[in-house]
Amino acid sequence: MENLQRIAVLIDADNTQIGKLVSVMREISAYGRIVVKRAYGNWKKESLKNWEDELKRLAIKAVQQFDYVSGKNATDMAMVIDAVDLLHTGIYDGFVIVASDSDYTPIAIKLRESAVHVIGVGEKKTPEAFRNSCDEFIYLENLTSERQQSAPEDEGSIQSDDLSSGIGEIHGLLKIAYEKYQDDEGFAYVSSAGIFIKRAKPDFDVRTYGHLKLTDLLKAYPAKYKVKIDKTKGATSVVSYKCIESKL
């Protein structure tokens, strides 16, 4: 998986499911640091009225684009112009286009020709041309919703303090990190998981959940995780973990 340092995420609100926004941002966080987060649309539209709170919560900049002609929207053109402007700064090594529209094929091709990594995110109905113009394409249908990611497997078996502390969300993020970073032996480095969680949830502090280290949190749930500690030649400990439940 790419280790990108500066990622720009551009979202076409007219072509994206609002319920998958959190999942999209978490998925992309596994690739590296997201620097730019922008969503484009005519926010006066009734169909986009529910976006305001979610954009504020996720700190995504809302870019207003009026429809200059009735029945047409200029969102795609605004996104393309911004993508070109960002590309010309020369500081971004990854671009994410969240849309299901073939109109973004030319800009995806242009970005790739400029040697930046291009990730497309859209529905399975997305035309093949746009999908193939990206280095990678992620289907929205393959991403679970925020509620599904943070929901515990068995509500009845979770203690009330776990529910109130929001640990279910951390378990969800640990599962995502495990799926992204696991090696051939089925283990993922705890350090990689910690970096990912911090990208996806900037206010994450393991002390909030009663532990000094992420390793300690993992060890507190032996039914969910197997922790392995390896010693390197320099006597440094390398800690990794494995999810041992099919669903967290």
N, C-alpha and C positions, 0 to 999 in steps of 0.2 A: 504494500500500500504506500502511496505517495506520502512524503513528509513535507507538506507545503508550509511555508513561513508566512505568507500573506495572501489570504483568499478573499475575493470579492464575490458576494452572493447577491444576485439580482433576481427579483421575484416579480413575475407578471401576475398580479392579483386576480385578473380575469381568467387565468388559466391554472389556478392553484386551489387546492382544498385547504381552507383555513384550519381545519381540524388536524392537518398533518404538518403544520408549520414547525411545531416543537420537534417532531420526529425528523424533519428535514435538517434543522439546525444541529441536532445531535449527530445525525448521520455524517454531515459534512465536518463536524468538529473532529471526527476520527482521522481526517486527512491532514489537519493542521489548524493553524490559528486563523480565525475569521476576523478580518480587519474591517471590511465594508459589508453592511447589511442594508439593502434598500428594497422597498416594495413599491411597485408602480401601479397606478390606477386612477380612475376618476372617482375620488372618494365621495362625491356627491350622489353617486349611484345608489339606489336602494339595495342592490345586490351586494354591496360592499360595506353596508352599515355596521356589520358586526366586527369589522377588522380593527377598528381603532384601539380597543382595549388590548387585543392580542399583540398588535404592533408595539404599543407602549410597554407591555410586559416583557417582550423579548428584545426591546431596545433596537427595533428595526426602523430605519428612517422611512417615512412615508413620502413618496414623491408624487405630487399632484399632476395629473395630465388630463386636461379637458378634452372632450370629444369635439373636434372642430366641425365635423360633419355628422348630421343625424344618422344613426345606424352604423357608424364607423367609430373605432377607437384608435387613438394614437399612442397607446401604451407601448406597443412593440417598438415603434420608432424612437420613443424617448429612452427606452432601455438600450437599444442599439447605440444611440449617440453617447450615452453615458459609458457604455462598455468600451467604446473606442477612446473616449477621453481618459478613462482609467488605464487602458492599455498603454497609451502614449506617455504616461508618467513613468513607466518602466519599473515600477516597484512591486507589482503583483505577479506571483508565480502560479496562481490558480484562479480560475473564474468558474462560477456556478450559475447556470441559467435555469431557473425554475419556471418551466412553462411546458405546454403540450402542443405548441404551435410550430408548424414548419417554417414560419417567417423568420425564425431565429437561426436557420441553417447557415445563411451567409456569414453572420457574425461569428458563429461557432467555428466555421472554417477559417475565418480571418484570425481568430485568436490562436488556433492551433498552428497556423502558419507562422505566428509570431513566437512560437516555442513556449507558450504557457499551457498548463494543464487545464483541460476543459471538461467539466462535469455537467451533464444535463440531468434534470430531475423533472419527471412528468408522468402522466398516466400512460397506460398501455396503448391507448389510442394514438399516441404521438407518432407522427409520420416517420417512416424508416430513415428518410433523408436527414432529419434533424438528429435522430439517435446515432446514426453512423458518422455524423460530423463531430461528435464528441469523443474524447478519450475514454470516457466512461458514461454510462447512462443508468440512472437509478429510477425504478418504477415506484410511483407513490403507493401503488397497491401493495408493495412489499414492505412498506413501513407501517408499523403499528401506531396507533394514536397515543398521545401522552398518557391518557387514562389506562390504556392497556399495558404500557411500559412500566408504570409505577404500581399497578395493582398487584397485591400479593396473591400467591397461588391459592391459599386457603384462608379466607378472611377470618374464619372461626379459630384458626390456630395461631393467629398473630396477637401478641399481647397489646393491650391498649396503649402502653407507652411507645411501642413501635409505630402504631398508627399515628399518634399525636406528633412524633418526632419527624415524620416524613421519611423514615428509613426505606419505605417501599420504593421511593424514587431512586435512592442510591442503589438498591438492589437491581433495579431496572438498568441503570447506567453501567453497573458492574457487568451485567449480562451482555450489554451491547459491546463493551470494551473486550470482554472475553471472546465474543464471536469475531471481532475484528482483528485481534492481535494474537490469538492462540497459535502456538507452533505445531510442529508435526506430532509432538507428544501430547497435545491437547492442553497445554498450559500457556498462560499469558502472564507477562511480567506485571507485577503490582505497580511498578513505577510508571509503566505505559498507561495503565488504567487510571492512575491518579492524575496524570496529565490530561487525559481525555475528559475525566469528570470535571476537572477545573475549567476546561474549555467550554463544556456543555452547561455547566452550572457554576458561574464565577464566584458565587458566595459560598461554595462548598468549603467546609472546614470540618475535618473528621472529629474534632473536639466537640462539635455540636451534638454528636451522637454518642458521646461519652468515652471516646478513645483518643489516645495520643498519636497513633499511627494507623494508616489504612490497613496494614497487616493485622493489627489488633482487632479491627472491626471484622475482617474476614474470619479470623480465628473464633470470634464470638458466635459465628453461625456455622458450626461444623456440619450441620445437615445440608447446607447450601454450597459450601466451598471446601475444597481440599487445598491446603497451603503447602508449598514445597520450598525449602531453603537449600540453595546450593552454595558451596564455597568455591571461590575462584582461586587462582594461583597466588594472588596477593592477599589471600585470607579475607577478602571482601565477600559479604553475603549477598546473593542475588535471590530475591523472593519472587515466586510466581504462584499462580492459583489456577484452579480448575473448577468450573461450575459442575456440581455433581447431581443437580436436579434438572430434569428436562424442561421445567418451567419455574421461573422465580417469581 
